[in-house]
Amino acid sequence: MTTIAKALKEKNKLKLEISLLLKRMNTHNSVMKGNSRPFDLSKLDQELPEKISAIISLKSAITNANQPVQEKIYRMAELKALIAFYKKLNVTEGKSTEGYGSEVHEFDVFFNEAVIYEKVKKLEADVEIIQDELEAFNHVTII
């Protein structure tokens, strides 16, 4: 038995280990004849399904334990996506020359940079509240 917070740390550790196994297998699968491999690829290939099974079990346990806060998790993800959208929104306004020509174009925006800044600031505050609630939940909820 462990908390969600500890399980999430373990999940990240497993994810890193799997990534490292895949990288080593990819890097050292093909070597010039006569060169040795620094790792036993057969051993790595045997470790891989074990690590994958472990991360699947852990992710399933985390998902089951997260059911009471699943809506918050989805809300936070959507708010983060909206923040990313607003941060990429083109806010070019006013007069500007395009390219090498001397032709001047004038741009008008609906949401200017200041409005976007305020929207993002509000959304980030909402995400922080949800994040704090989820962290508190993760530290007390047992898997």
Secondary structure, 3 states (H helix, E strand, C coil): CCEHHHHHHHHHHHHHHHHHHHHHHHHHCCCCCCCCCCCCHHHHHHHHHHHHHHHHHHHHHHHHHCHHHHHHHHHHHHHHHHHHHHHHCCCCCEEEECCCCCCEEEECCCCCHHHHHHHHHHHHHHHHHHHHHHHHHHHHCEC
